Amino acid sequence: MYKLIIVDDEPAETKFLRWVVTNYNLPFTICGEAVNGEDAVRLVEQHQPDFVIMDINMPIMDGLEAARRIKDKFPRTKIYILTAYGDFTYAQAAIKISVEDYLLKPMNPETMVEALKKGVKQVLSERVDQRRQDRMRLLARKSKEEMINRLVLELSGPQNSRRTEQVPCSKLGPLAGMQWVFAGHLLREGTVIREEAYLNSLSRKLKQSSLVKHASLLPGGQVIAWGKGQLAESMTVLRKWTKDWSEQALVSVGGCVMLVGSSVDIEKVLRQALRESDDAQFWEEAEMRCVVPVVVTGKMNSAVELDIRVFAQRLVSALFSTRQTTAATVIEELLFELKLSGSSREQVIQNLTDLFAAVAHELTDLTGETYLSTLRSKLQKTVGQMDTVSQVRAVLAKLVDGLVSSVCGSSESDAERAVKWAVQFIRQNYQQDLSLEVVASKLYLSPCYFSRIFKKHTGQGFSNYLNGFRLQKAKGLLTMGKYTVAEVAHRIGIHDASYFCSVFKKYHKATPSQFLGGNTRQEI
């Protein structure tokens, strides 16, 4: 249906026009009626009709003046002028205003119907043309956007062995003339936001700025924007709207803005901007960094070499002290040093992997190789998938908890835990060359202190406990009848067979041969 307004100061004419629309089933909805030109202009502004049928001679404002004002504001509105005067001057004025038709009163209904049907066809044709043009413009815009999106994906994709050359300058046309590029991310409480609604909202917000010429979304959850304008002005505008949008959306916008020197540098600049954005995302920097000047040869800050062994020794010492807060402090200090040195996410992961590898080497005797192998595997899988340092901290906290639980219980005192570790260590390594000093060093305790707490909590001195455990194992081996006395001594960690016999007799009041009794004679 089309909207129609009738304007005439004669009620009979208004009634006639209303009857024509109804009786001939014309596709109109009468949305207003007026008796003067001033009211007609007001109704048109209010309803924005498709058609207006208007008399010329009316009070306050005549029909020609009203038509002129309507056409100035709403040029697509079809206006039909009605008059009882055939004066050519009126007709000429109406033609200048571009009214659709100039109809003389009185008229038969068929004349009015024919004029209106012709107008309906014109409006329909104009709407079809307009929709076609809008669709073509939309397709052209989408085509350009898709072309730029594909180009950005190609520029930001991995540089593998099959692609060793840069994208040809001839393909960079859509990005030619861009003066800066922004690579950004979204964060909420240490979590990277990948929801399409948020990303699209950020992209739309970017496009609202006159400085931004194009915005793309990458599969990894980053937003890329290209723009023109002075960098200082652009940074001011971008920082303001990202701050406003962050407060509205309750998320943080962070990233990096970099200058584009020339079309030749576009690919390298984009890749560096993405690296900078990745690092800002990992370290949870909710701000927009500006990297100037452009350095196309790699990272601006190379990570400083850290002595991971020192941190590993401190972490092991913290674990043996059974204070998890101390262990967490060691890890936090390492992360701080890594951030201070400008380490990337990959460098952080590598350093943490090296740290736990060194810790695993220190703890192998206490926890066993199987557990530590599982720990290393878990570290590589879980930490390698983390997007932010908060997520890495959470994973490391769980790993430290697991280490503490593996090497000690939860209810013992520090001394009790140390003795428990020592007993476990002896049981697993009795066949090795053990001494009080060796075990004390594993626990990062002085030999004197370790000797005192060991006797206090086991009721025996270290040497007595070790020898007693070894001789219990020796009895089992002797009973099997498979080994000579010398072989049994070697298997329990005593390499002097004579010493083994004297110790065995001291503990069991019999030599190994006497212990065997009537068994086959064993050679020493």
Secondary structure, 3 states (H helix, E strand, C coil): CEEEEEECCCHHHHHHHHHHHHHCCCCEEEEEEECCHHHHHHHHHHHCCCEEEEECCCCCCCHHHHHHHHHHHCCCCEEEEEECCCCHHHHHHHHHHCCCEEEECCCCHHHHHHHHHHHHHHHHHHHHHHHHHHHHHHHHHHHHHHHHHHHHHHHHCCCCCCCCCCCCHHHHHHHCCCCEEEEEEEEECCEECCCHHHHHHHHHHHHCCCCEEEEEECCCCCEEEEECCCHHHHHHHHHHHHHHHHHHHCCEEEEEEEECCCHHHHHHHHHHHHHHHHHHHHCCCCCEEEECCCCCCCCCCCCCCCCHHHHHHHHHHHHHCCCHHHHHHHHHHHHHHHHHCCCCHHHHHHHHHHHHHHHHHHHHHHHCHHHHHHHHHHHHHHHCCCCCHHHHHHHHHHHHHHHHHHHCCCCCCHHHHHHHHHHHHHHHHCCCCCCHHHHHHHCCCCHHHHHHHHHHHHCCCHHHHHHHHHHHHHHHHHHHCCCCHHHHHHHCCCCCHHHHHHHHHHHHCCCHHHHHCCCCCCCC
